[in-house]
Amino acid sequence: MSEVTTSFFHGLGERAPDLLPRRAHGTLRFDLRHGAEIEHWFVSMHHGNMSVSQDRRDADCVVHVAGELFDRFATGDANVISAMIRTDCVLEGNIPLLMMFRRFFPAAPDAVDPRRLVRERDTR
């Protein structure tokens, strides 16, 4: 179990009110592969609140991914959507839930907000 992943999941509950829309409702399970072992993280979103456990329960959306790659999602060094397109992670079920959840992953360290670029261009 990675310290990066553990910190990421343990911090979700306190960040949820700021990042999660009130309409968010559903469950996700992240199945993180570490060789032959699988680590489970279960996330429940309900009206702007979030709870996290390590239960292996049925979920509306299940994400299968290598633990090392998930660490990179959690630090902003990799993008979950790009990984999904490359089939580096596999999703089952309600994919729009992951689209809503992805706002919890940080942006890449060198990312630039495109809105800022437009504002800067318009002020010249």
N, C-alpha and C positions, 0 to 999 in steps of 0.2 A: 504494500500500500504506500503510495507516494504522499509525502508531506504537502506537496503542491496541490494535489487533488483533494486531500482531506481538508486543507485550509479553504479551498474554493467552495466545497460543499457546505462546510460549517458556517461560512460567511453569507450564504444565500438568504437565510431568513431575515437578517437585519437589513439587507440591501433590497429586499422584495418591495417594500412600500414605495421606494423611489423609482424602481425600474419596471415593476410589473403592472400592466394595465388592470383595472378592476374587472374587466371582462374575461380575464384569463382564468380558465377553468379546465383542469385535466391533470393527468399524471404522466410522468416520464420515468423510464428506468434506463440507466446507463450501465451497460455490461462492459467492464474494462478488462481486457485480456492481459494477463501477465504470464506468458508462457502457457502452461497447462491450467493455471488458476484463473478464475473469473471473479472479479470484485464487482459487487452490485451497489448502485446508488439509486434510491427511489425518491423522486421529487413529486410532491403534490402541490398544485397551484389552485387556489380557491379565492376568488374575489379580491385579488391584490395581496393575499397572504401566501406564504410558502412554508412547507415543512419538508424535512429531509430525513431519510433513514437509510439503512443498508439492507432493507428487506428485499427479498426476491419475490415480488408480487407482480401480478399482471398489471400492465400499464397501457395507457392509450397510445403511447409512442415509446418504442424501445430503440436505443442507439447502441450498436455493437462497434466497439473501437478498441484499438490497442491502448493500454495504459499510458505508454510513453507519448502517444499522439494526443491523448486527452490532456496530459500535462502541458503540452504546447498550446492547446486551446485555452487552458486556464491562465496561461501567461501572455496570451496574445501573439505568440510566435507562429501559430497556425490558425486557419479559419475553418470552422466546422462545415460551412457550406461548400467551400472549395474541396475539402476532404470528401464530402458526400459525392460531389460530382466526379471526383477521381476514383470513387469506390474504396477509399481508404477507411471509410466508416460506412456501415450499413444501417439503414433505418427501416423500422417496421411500424405500420400504423399511422397515426395522425401526425403527419409531417408539419402542418402549420403550428402545432404546439412547440416543436423545436425552433421554428422561425421566431416565435414569440420569446422563447427561452434564450435564444442566442444573444440577446442584449446583455446578459450577465457575463458573457465572455469579453475580456478587455480587447480594445483595438490593438493592432500591431504597434510596437514602440515607435516606429517611424511613420505611422499613419497620419495623414493630414485630412481634416474635415473639409469635404468639398464645398460646404456652405461658406467656410472661411475664405477659400480661394475665390469664390464668386464675389463675396463682399470686397475683398482686396482689389479684385479686378475692376469692380464698379466704382471704387473710390479714386482710381487713377485718372 
